[in-house]
Amino acid sequence: MEYRKEIDGLRAVAVLPVILFHAGFSWFSGGYIGVDVFFVISGYLITSILIKDLDKGRFSIAQFYERRARRILPALFFVMLCCLPFAYAWMIPQQFKDFSQAFVAVSFFSSNILFWAKEDYFAPAAELNPLLHTWSLAVEEQFYIFFPLLLLGLWRFGKRPIFYIVLGLSCVSLLLSEWGWRNSPSANFYLLPTRAWELGVGAMCAFYTCNRPIKSNKTLSSLGLTLILYSIFLFDDEVPFPSIYTLVPVLGTALIILFCSTGTLAYKLLSLKLVVGIGLISYSAYLWHQPLMAFARIKIYPYPQWSTMLVLCFASLALAYFSWRYIERPFRTKDGSWINSRTKVFSTAFVASLAIFSFGLYGHLTKGMPDRIRLSADQSAYLATATSSPMRNKCHASAENPIQAESACRYNNESATVAVFGDSHVVELAYALGEQVKGTDIGVAHFSFSGCAASYGNTDSSACSEWANNTVQYLIDSDEFTHVIVSYRMAAQIWGTPLGAYPNLPTIRSEDKANPVIESLRNTLEDITASGKQVIYVDQSPELPRSIQELVYADRLTNGNIQGLSRGWWDAFNTFFENKHIVPEFIKRINVAKIMCDDEICYAGQDGVSYYFDDDHLSVEGAKRVADLILTETDILVGR
């Protein structure tokens, strides 16, 4: 296969936005699409090699996996090894346990499956995971387990039929992603079935170009580069991915592969020496950037400044050059390292993977090696109360487990008179309220859906909207409830993920994104009230700049209390919410800050009791205090 330096330049266009996106630079709000560009490039290059080998009758599965091992594993294992001392020294036990689990998953190239089960890629907590980015490597390697075998099995039918089979499978994968982002967004993002079409597009480019020269087309190659740049600067975390929107950067990449050649503007830009140089080290740069930024965020309180993150971007490139020069390049050929035979490649990979697996398993089984850190009695007391509801897994709905309203959990009394409705932030409140009304005949019904903004009245087909519409209608129609308690994490809808700005104030999201959620919440409150029930709206609890566990392990205790954030910041943060008059005046409103803040500080915990179990969800003990406030300020207990 003839070397195309513009493809290396395209790798630079892929990796730089990913790095800048993960650094938190808002201009690169769609920088994550660089991974999609990588998928297409990978599909094109690997399939081109496979076609060449199959054409010449020299294809070997063993040789193919030897090349993959030489290409992927040395730099990956080196970066993971470098992560170990920093993880051991700086991570709290839960973080170290998660890190260890990632070690296990990487050893099987299954980290995408792990993160599907555990992480939201766009959530703030994900930024603290040094190995989060390995999900994309797992997707690629899983694809290359099956794809070479598919080509080998179909080769006798000829290239044209294979092209159309790949096209058909890619269309199925794309359609699955359209279903997936609506019904199972995390699985859709991380798993191979909804990502395979992107690699398939690259593979189809390889089939198209295998027996013909690149057709130079100035317009189409420039359009391709424009589509990629459009995605980088105008997409954000609200765009469902992967989905039909992903066609924008994917087709842009395909147009460059198919039509970028000498004489085009795209070729001139992508062939610049600096751009090609960054492309050559792009794999190592991708490996280095996430650990650097994750450890900076773990170590620097409350958050690293933009200047620090910019330095880390350059550090990623510097370390990338080092590992490319002394790790990647020497190991790629048999003559470049002491691993000069296939047997040595596979045996070394096995031993290294076994070591990684063993370490990760030990870290997992010991729950993050907590003995690394000595805690005071006060710290231990706070950790002991930083607990979530024991009913969270059973009673909290999600896209994967859309609990119907008729099957909702009920606490204290099956004949519930009080309903608690909202997102994940009402899970502990519903449970705690059930605990606090024990000894009465009051029953509490629990209605919550994970990550679901106020969506009542929405007409889209997402699991969230369907659940919200059905559940609100159930509450309206039901005669058993006298009181309905509603609460949402509205800050996430108005500011996105705001706490990365602390102690500065975040930028308010565009109103076209916030207003539909605000309107839906208002309609929810008004329509349930119109059905004759008393509606109580519970304000969101203050969000912490770090999780309660991080604050405890960092020993941020003052006079036995844990400071969360300043009261002035939280009040200023809520100004937009107040000015919008989101909650109608006739709705009873509970101000949680009354019990969690004084005039200067909003606390993460007081007197040995944690108010949270992470950075924004109340613990059971914190929720009990809110439940007591609700019972004090409303007539729920009257006559009971």
C-alpha positions in Angstrom: 0.0 0.0 0.0 1.4 3.4 -1.1 2.1 5.7 1.8 -0.2 8.7 1.9 1.1 11.5 4.1 -2.2 13.3 4.0 -3.7 10.4 6.0 -1.1 11.0 8.7 -2.1 14.7 8.6 -5.7 13.6 9.0 -4.7 11.7 12.1 -3.5 15.1 13.5 -6.9 16.6 12.7 -8.4 13.7 14.7 -6.2 13.7 17.8 -5.7 17.4 18.5 -9.5 18.2 18.9 -9.8 15.1 21.2 -7.0 16.4 23.4 -8.4 20.0 23.5 -11.9 18.7 24.2 -10.7 16.6 27.1 -8.7 19.6 28.4 -12.0 21.5 28.7 -11.6 24.1 26.0 -15.2 25.1 25.1 -14.3 26.1 21.5 -13.7 22.4 20.8 -17.1 21.3 22.1 -17.3 18.6 19.4 -13.6 17.5 19.7 -14.7 14.1 20.7 -15.5 13.4 17.0 -11.8 12.9 16.5 -12.4 9.3 17.7 -14.9 8.8 14.9 -12.3 10.1 12.4 -9.8 7.6 13.8 -12.3 4.8 13.4 -12.8 5.5 9.7 -9.0 5.9 9.1 -8.4 2.6 10.9 -11.0 0.8 8.9 -9.5 2.1 5.7 -5.8 1.3 6.5 -6.3 -2.1 8.0 -8.7 -3.2 5.3 -6.3 -2.0 2.6 -3.6 -4.2 4.1 -6.0 -7.2 4.4 -7.1 -6.8 0.7 -3.5 -6.7 -0.4 -2.6 -9.8 1.6 -5.7 -11.7 0.4 -5.1 -10.7 -3.2 -1.6 -12.2 -3.0 -2.7 -15.3 -1.2 -0.5 -14.6 1.7 -3.0 -13.7 4.4 -2.3 -15.1 7.8 -4.4 -14.6 10.9 -1.2 -15.1 13.1 0.7 -12.5 11.1 -2.3 -10.1 11.3 -2.5 -10.3 15.0 1.3 -10.0 15.4 1.2 -6.7 13.5 -1.7 -5.5 15.7 0.2 -6.5 18.8 3.4 -4.7 17.7 1.4 -1.6 16.8 -0.9 -1.3 19.8 0.5 -3.0 22.9 4.0 -1.6 23.6 3.0 2.0 23.9 -0.3 1.1 25.7 1.5 -1.0 28.3 4.2 1.6 28.8 1.6 4.4 29.5 -0.3 2.1 31.9 3.0 1.3 33.7 3.7 5.0 34.0 0.2 5.6 35.5 0.8 3.2 38.4 2.8 5.3 40.8 0.6 8.3 40.4 -2.6 6.3 40.9 -1.1 4.6 44.0 -0.1 7.9 45.5 -3.0 10.1 44.6 -6.2 8.1 44.1 -8.7 7.5 46.8 -9.8 3.8 47.2 -12.9 4.0 45.0 -10.9 5.7 42.2 -8.1 3.2 42.6 -10.6 0.4 42.5 -12.1 1.8 39.2 -8.5 2.2 37.9 -7.8 -1.4 38.8 -10.9 -2.6 37.1 -9.8 -0.8 34.0 -6.5 -2.6 34.1 -8.4 -5.9 34.1 -10.6 -4.8 31.2 -7.7 -3.5 29.1 -6.0 -6.9 29.4 -9.0 -8.4 27.6 -9.6 -5.3 25.3 -13.0 -5.0 26.9 -12.8 -1.6 28.6 -15.6 -0.3 26.5 -17.9 -2.9 28.1 -16.7 -1.9 31.6 -17.3 1.8 31.0 -20.7 1.1 29.4 -21.6 -0.5 32.8 -20.0 2.3 34.9 -19.4 5.6 33.2 -21.1 8.5 31.3 -18.3 9.7 28.9 -19.5 13.3 29.2 -20.0 13.3 33.0 -17.5 15.2 35.2 -16.5 12.0 37.1 -15.3 10.4 33.8 -12.6 13.1 33.6 -10.9 11.6 36.6 -10.5 8.2 35.0 -6.9 7.9 33.5 -7.9 5.0 31.2 -11.3 6.1 30.0 -10.0 6.6 26.5 -9.0 2.9 26.1 -12.7 2.2 25.3 -12.0 3.2 21.6 -9.0 0.8 21.4 -11.3 -2.0 22.7 -13.9 -1.2 20.0 -11.3 -1.4 17.3 -9.7 -4.6 18.5 -13.1 -6.3 18.9 -13.9 -5.3 15.3 -10.6 -6.8 14.1 -11.3 -10.1 15.9 -14.3 -10.7 13.5 -13.6 -8.6 10.4 -10.5 -10.4 9.0 -12.3 -13.7 9.5 -15.4 -12.3 7.6 -13.2 -11.2 4.7 -11.4 -14.6 4.6 -14.6 -16.5 4.6 -16.2 -14.3 1.8 -13.1 -13.8 -0.3 -14.0 -16.4 -2.8 -17.1 -14.5 -3.8 -15.1 -11.5 -5.0 -14.6 -7.9 -3.9 -17.8 -6.4 -5.2 -20.2 -8.8 -3.2 -18.0 -8.2 -0.1 -18.3 -4.4 -0.6 -22.1 -4.7 -0.6 -22.2 -7.1 2.4 -20.0 -4.6 4.3 -22.4 -1.8 3.2 -25.4 -3.7 4.3 -23.9 -4.6 7.7 -22.8 -0.9 8.2 -26.4 0.3 7.4 -27.7 -2.1 10.0 -25.2 -0.8 12.5 -26.1 2.8 11.8 -29.8 2.1 12.2 -29.0 0.3 15.4 -27.2 3.4 16.7 -30.3 5.5 15.8 -32.4 3.2 18.0 -29.6 3.0 20.6 -29.2 6.7 21.5 -32.9 7.0 22.2 -33.2 3.8 24.3 -29.8 2.9 25.7 -27.4 5.9 25.2 -24.5 4.5 27.2 -24.5 1.1 25.4 -24.9 3.0 22.1 -21.8 5.1 22.8 -19.4 2.4 24.0 -20.3 -0.8 22.3 -19.1 -2.3 19.0 -22.5 -3.0 17.3 -23.4 0.7 17.1 -19.8 1.7 16.3 -19.0 -0.9 13.7 -20.5 1.1 10.8 -17.8 3.8 11.2 -15.0 1.3 10.7 -17.2 -0.2 7.9 -17.1 3.1 6.1 -13.3 3.1 6.2 -13.4 -0.5 4.9 -15.6 0.4 2.0 -13.2 3.2 1.1 -10.4 0.6 1.0 -12.5 -1.6 -1.4 -13.3 1.4 -3.6 -9.7 2.5 -3.9 -7.9 -0.9 -4.0 -7.7 -1.2 -7.8 -7.8 2.4 -8.8 -5.8 5.5 -8.2 -7.1 8.3 -5.9 -9.3 10.6 -7.9 -8.3 14.1 -7.0 -11.3 16.4 -6.5 -10.7 19.8 -4.9 -14.4 20.4 -4.1 -15.1 17.1 -2.5 -11.9 16.9 -0.5 -12.4 20.5 0.8 -16.0 19.6 1.7 -14.7 16.6 3.6 -12.3 18.8 5.7 -15.1 21.3 6.2 -17.5 18.6 7.5 -14.9 17.5 10.1 -14.1 21.1 11.2 -17.9 21.8 11.4 -18.3 18.9 13.7 -15.4 19.9 15.9 -16.6 23.4 16.5 -20.4 23.2 16.3 -21.2 19.8 17.8 -21.4 19.4 21.6 -22.4 16.8 24.2 -26.1 17.3 23.4 -25.6 15.8 19.9 -26.5 12.1 20.2 -23.5 10.0 19.3 -23.2 7.8 17.4 -26.3 8.5 15.3 -27.1 9.9 11.9 -25.3 13.1 13.0 -22.1 11.1 13.1 -22.4 10.8 9.4 -21.1 14.4 9.2 -17.5 13.7 10.4 -17.5 10.1 9.1 -18.5 11.1 5.5 -16.1 14.0 5.8 -13.3 11.6 6.6 -14.3 9.3 3.7 -14.3 12.2 1.2 -10.7 13.1 2.2 -9.7 9.4 1.9 -11.3 9.1 -1.5 -10.6 12.5 -3.1 -7.7 14.2 -1.4 -4.6 14.1 -3.6 -1.8 16.4 -4.8 -3.2 19.7 -6.0 -6.1 20.0 -3.6 -6.3 22.5 -0.8 -7.0 19.7 1.7 -3.9 17.9 0.6 -1.7 21.0 1.0 -3.0 21.6 4.5 -2.9 18.0 5.6 0.6 17.5 4.1 2.2 20.3 6.1 5.3 19.0 7.8 4.1 19.9 11.3 0.7 18.4 10.7 2.1 15.1 9.4 4.5 15.0 12.3 1.7 15.3 14.8 -0.1 12.6 12.9 2.8 10.2 13.2 2.7 10.5 17.0 -1.1 10.7 17.2 -1.5 7.2 18.7 0.9 8.0 21.5 -0.6 11.4 22.0 -4.0 9.9 22.4 -2.6 7.4 25.0 -0.9 10.1 27.0 -3.4 12.9 27.1 -6.1 11.4 29.3 -3.8 10.1 32.1 -2.1 13.5 32.3 -5.4 15.4 32.5 -7.1 13.0 34.8 -4.2 13.0 37.3 -4.1 16.8 37.2 -7.8 17.0 38.0 -7.3 14.5 40.8 -4.4 16.4 42.4 -5.3 20.0 41.9 -8.2 21.4 44.1 -10.8 22.4 43.1 -9.9 22.3 39.4 -6.8 22.9 37.3 -6.8 26.3 35.5 -6.9 26.6 31.8 -3.2 27.4 31.6 -2.4 24.2 33.4 -4.5 22.2 30.9 -2.8 24.0 28.0 0.6 23.0 29.3 -0.7 19.4 29.6 -1.8 19.5 26.0 1.8 20.3 24.9 3.2 17.8 27.4 1.0 15.1 25.8 2.7 15.8 22.5 6.2 15.9 24.0 5.6 12.5 25.7 4.0 11.2 22.6 7.2 11.9 20.6 9.3 10.2 23.2 7.2 7.0 23.3 6.8 7.0 19.5 10.6 7.3 19.0 11.7 4.9 21.7 8.7 2.6 22.2 6.3 2.5 19.2 8.7 2.6 16.3 11.3 0.1 17.5 8.7 -2.5 18.3 6.9 -2.3 15.0 9.4 -4.4 13.1 11.2 -7.6 13.9 14.6 -5.9 13.5 13.8 -3.0 15.7 13.7 -4.7 19.1 14.7 -7.8 21.0 11.2 -9.2 20.3 12.3 -10.4 16.9 9.9 -13.4 16.4 6.2 -14.1 16.4 6.6 -16.4 19.3 8.3 -13.7 21.4 5.6 -11.2 20.5 2.7 -13.4 21.6 4.5 -14.8 24.7 5.6 -11.3 25.8 2.0 -9.9 25.2 0.6 -12.8 27.2 3.0 -12.3 30.2 2.4 -8.5 30.2 -1.4 -9.0 29.9 -1.3 -11.5 32.8 0.7 -9.1 34.9 -1.8 -6.3 34.2 -4.7 -8.5 34.8 -3.3 -9.8 38.1 -2.6 -6.3 39.4 -6.0 -5.1 38.4 -7.7 -8.0 40.0 -5.8 -7.4 43.3 -6.8 -3.8 43.3 -10.4 -4.7 42.6 -10.6 -7.5 45.3 -9.0 -5.2 47.9 -11.5 -2.5 47.0 -8.8 0.0 46.0 -6.1 -0.9 48.6 -7.6 1.4 51.3 -4.7 0.6 53.6 -2.6 2.9 51.6 -4.2 5.9 53.4 -4.6 6.4 57.1 -7.8 8.0 58.3 -8.8 9.8 61.5 -11.9 8.8 63.4 -13.7 11.8 62.0 -12.8 10.9 58.5 -14.0 7.3 59.0 -17.3 8.5 60.4 -18.0 10.7 57.4 -17.2 7.8 55.0 -19.5 5.5 56.9 -22.5 7.8 56.3 -21.8 8.5 52.7 -24.2 5.9 51.5 -26.8 5.6 48.8 -30.3 4.1 49.1 -30.2 0.3 49.5 -33.2 0.3 47.1 -31.5 2.3 44.4 -30.7 -0.6 42.0 -34.2 -2.2 42.4 -36.4 0.9 42.4 -34.6 3.4 40.1 -35.6 3.3 36.5 -33.3 3.7 33.5 -33.3 3.2 29.7 -32.2 -0.4 30.3 -34.8 -0.9 33.1 -37.8 1.4 32.5 -39.9 0.6 35.5 -43.5 1.2 34.8 -45.5 3.5 37.1 -47.8 0.6 38.2 -44.7 -1.3 39.4 -43.1 1.5 41.4 -41.5 0.8 44.7 -43.5 1.7 47.8 -42.1 2.4 51.2 -43.7 1.9 54.7 -47.3 1.3 53.3 -48.4 -0.2 50.0 -51.3 2.2 50.0 -49.2 5.2 49.2 -50.5 8.7 49.7 -47.3 10.5 48.9 -45.5 10.2 45.5 -41.9 11.3 45.0 -41.1 12.0 41.3 -38.0 13.1 39.4 -34.5 12.1 38.3 -31.8 10.2 40.2 -31.7 12.9 42.8 -35.0 11.8 44.4 -33.9 8.2 44.9 -32.6 8.7 48.4 -35.3 11.3 49.2 -38.0 8.8 48.5 -36.3 6.1 50.6 -35.5 8.5 53.4 -39.1 9.9 53.5 -40.3 6.3 53.8 -38.0 5.8 56.8 -39.0 9.1 58.5 -42.8 8.3 58.3 -42.5 4.9 60.0 -45.0 4.6 62.8 -47.7 6.3 60.7 -49.9 4.9 57.9 -48.3 7.0 55.3 -47.0 5.2 52.2 -44.4 6.7 49.9 -44.3 5.7 46.1 -41.0 6.1 44.3 -40.8 7.3 40.7 -37.4 8.2 39.3 -35.5 7.7 36.0 -31.7 7.9 35.6 -30.4 11.0 33.8 -33.8 12.0 32.7 -34.5 15.7 32.6 -38.0 17.1 32.9 -39.5 15.6 29.8 -43.2 15.6 30.3 -44.9 16.7 27.1 -42.0 15.8 24.9 -43.0 13.9 21.7 -39.7 12.2 20.9 -39.4 8.4 21.2 -36.7 8.3 23.9 -37.2 6.0 26.8 -36.9 9.0 29.1 -39.7 11.0 27.5 -41.9 7.9 27.2 -41.4 7.1 30.9 -42.0 10.8 32.0 -45.2 11.1 30.0 -46.6 7.8 31.2 -45.6 8.4 34.8 -46.9 12.0 35.0 -50.2 10.9 33.5 -50.4 8.1 36.0 -49.9 10.6 38.8 -52.6 12.8 37.4 -55.1 10.0 36.9 -54.5 8.3 40.3 -56.8 8.9 43.2 -54.5 7.5 45.8 -52.0 10.3 46.1 -52.7 13.5 48.1 -49.2 14.9 47.8 -46.6 14.7 45.0 -43.0 15.7 45.7 -41.1 16.7 42.6 -37.3 17.4 42.4 -34.8 17.6 39.6 -31.1 18.4 39.1 -32.0 21.5 37.1 -28.5 22.9 37.3 -27.4 20.2 34.8 -30.1 21.4 32.3 -29.3 25.1 32.7 -25.5 25.0 32.9 -24.6 21.5 31.7 -21.8 20.4 33.9 -21.2 23.6 35.9 -18.9 22.8 38.7 -15.8 22.7 36.5 -16.0 26.5 36.7 -15.9 26.7 40.5 -15.0 29.1 42.1 -16.0 31.1 39.0 -19.5 31.0 37.7 -20.3 28.8 34.7 -21.7 30.0 31.4 -25.4 29.6 31.1 -26.4 27.2 28.3 -28.2 28.6 25.2 -31.9 29.1 26.0 -33.0 26.9 23.2 -31.6 24.0 25.2 -32.6 25.1 28.7 -36.1 26.4 27.9 -37.8 23.2 26.8 -36.7 21.5 30.1 -37.9 24.5 32.1 -41.3 24.5 30.3 -41.6 20.8 30.8 -41.0 21.1 34.5 -43.5 24.0 34.8 -46.1 21.9 32.9 -45.5 18.9 35.2 -46.1 21.0 38.3 -49.2 22.7 36.9 -50.9 19.6 35.5 -50.4 17.5 38.6 -51.7 20.4 40.7 -54.7 20.7 38.4 -55.6 17.1 39.2 -56.3 18.1 42.8 -53.1 17.1 44.4 -50.8 19.2 46.5 -47.5 19.5 44.7 -44.3 20.2 46.6 -41.1 21.2 44.8 -37.8 20.4 46.5 -34.9 22.6 45.3 -31.8 20.9 44.2 -29.2 20.5 46.9 -25.9 22.4 46.5 -23.4 20.6 44.3 -19.9 19.9 45.6 -16.7 20.8 43.7 -15.5 17.3 44.5 -17.1 14.1 45.7 -17.5 13.6 49.4 -15.0 10.8 49.4 -12.3 13.1 47.8 -13.0 15.8 50.3 -12.8 13.4 53.2 -9.5 11.8 52.0 -8.1 15.2 51.4 -8.9 15.9 55.0 -10.8 19.1 54.3 -12.4 19.1 57.7 -12.7 22.4 59.7 -14.0 22.2 63.2 -15.3 18.7 62.5 -17.3 19.9 59.5 -16.6 19.5 55.8 -16.9 22.6 53.7 -18.5 22.1 50.3 -18.6 25.5 48.6 -19.4 29.1 49.4 -23.0 30.2 50.1 -22.4 33.3 47.9 -21.4 31.2 44.9 -24.4 28.9 45.3 -26.8 31.8 45.6 -25.3 33.5 42.5 -25.5 30.2 40.7 -29.2 30.0 41.4 -30.0 33.5 40.3 -30.9 32.4 36.8 -33.3 29.8 38.2 -35.0 32.4 40.4 -35.3 35.0 37.7 -37.0 32.6 35.4 -39.7 31.9 37.9 -39.6 28.3 36.9 -41.6 27.1 39.9 -45.1 28.8 39.9 -45.9 30.8 43.1 -48.8 28.5 44.1 -46.4 25.5 44.4 -45.0 24.8 47.9 -41.3 25.0 47.6 -38.6 23.5 49.9 -35.3 25.3 50.1 -32.7 22.6 50.9 -30.0 25.2 51.5 -31.7 26.1 54.8 -30.4 22.9 56.5 -27.1 22.5 54.5 -25.7 26.1 54.5 -25.1 28.9 56.9 -24.5 32.5 55.8 -21.1 31.7 54.4 -20.7 28.0 53.7 -22.7 25.2 52.2 -21.5 22.0 53.9 -20.7 18.6 52.5 -21.2 17.2 56.0 -21.5 18.2 59.6 -21.0 16.6 63.0 -19.7 13.4 61.4 -22.6 13.0 59.0 -22.1 13.1 55.3 -24.9 14.9 53.4 -23.8 13.3 50.1 -22.7 10.0 48.7 -20.9 11.5 45.7 -20.6 15.1 44.5 -24.3 15.9 43.9 -26.5 13.1 45.2 -27.7 13.2 48.8 -26.7 10.4 51.1 -29.5 8.6 53.0 -28.6 10.6 56.1 -28.6 13.9 54.1 -31.9 12.9 52.5 -33.4 12.2 55.9 -32.7 15.8 57.0 -34.4 17.0 53.8 -37.3 14.7 54.5 -37.7 16.1 58.0 -37.7 19.6 56.5 -40.5 18.6 54.1 -42.6 17.0 56.9 -42.1 20.2 59.1 -43.0 22.7 56.3 -46.0 20.8 54.8 -49.2 19.2 56.0 -48.3 15.6 55.1 -48.4 14.5 58.7 -51.6 16.4 59.6 -54.1 13.9 60.9 -51.6 11.1 61.0 
